[in-house]
Amino acid sequence: MGIKKVAVMVDPTDAQIRDILAVFRPDYIQLHGSETPERVRDIRASFSIPIIKAFKVRSADDVSEWGKYSKVADMMLFDARAPESALPGGNGLAFDWNLIKNRRITSPWLLSGGLNATNVAEAIRVSGAKMVDVSSSIESSPGVKDPALIKEFIEAVKKA
């Protein structure tokens, strides 16, 4: 699959999606908010773009939510449920990867949440993830990606 361009959005309006697509053509739109299955279906149909639906995980019940989206999202992403006052993602927090271990998730899925070069191999081993998502751990400061950290992370994934 390789590296893909993803527009990460939280409860976007159609106008916000149009604004993004006017300047940037991502491979996917990642929905990281409280979008319903119906809203996900509508976005996918209206904009003809594959959708990744993110799930905030703290418990096994959170993981089970993916089933409601299996027919409307192209991929699922399992991320850590952050404290209520925090951002919806990109908090650098991990969750218990055993919550996904040995699950029969029939849609393609990615593991996210607190992954970095030192823990990604273990995260892949425990969860069984075939794809991972990374953001804050490859930044030298908030929002600024660091090429050396990106390279280190990719090398760690290749060794997993």
HELIX and SHEET records of a PDB file:
HELIX    1   1 ASP A   14  VAL A   23  1                                  10    
HELIX    2   2 PRO A   37  PHE A   47  1                                  11    
HELIX    3   3 ALA A   60  SER A   64  1                                   5    
HELIX    4   4 GLU A   65  TYR A   69  5                                   5    
HELIX    5   5 TRP A   97  LEU A   99  5                                   3    
HELIX    6   6 VAL A  120  SER A  127  1                                   8    
HELIX    7   7 SER A  136  ILE A  138  5                                   3    
HELIX    8   8 PRO A  147  LYS A  159  1                                  13    
SHEET    1   A 5 VAL A   6  MET A   9  0                                        
SHEET    2   A 5 TYR A  28  LEU A  31  1                                        
SHEET    3   A 5 ILE A  51  VAL A  57  1                                        
SHEET    4   A 5 MET A  75  ALA A  80  1                                        
SHEET    5   A 5 TRP A 109  LEU A 111  1                                        
SHEET    1   B 2 GLU A 139  SER A 141  0                                        
SHEET    2   B 2 VAL A 144  LYS A 145 -1                                        
END                                                                             
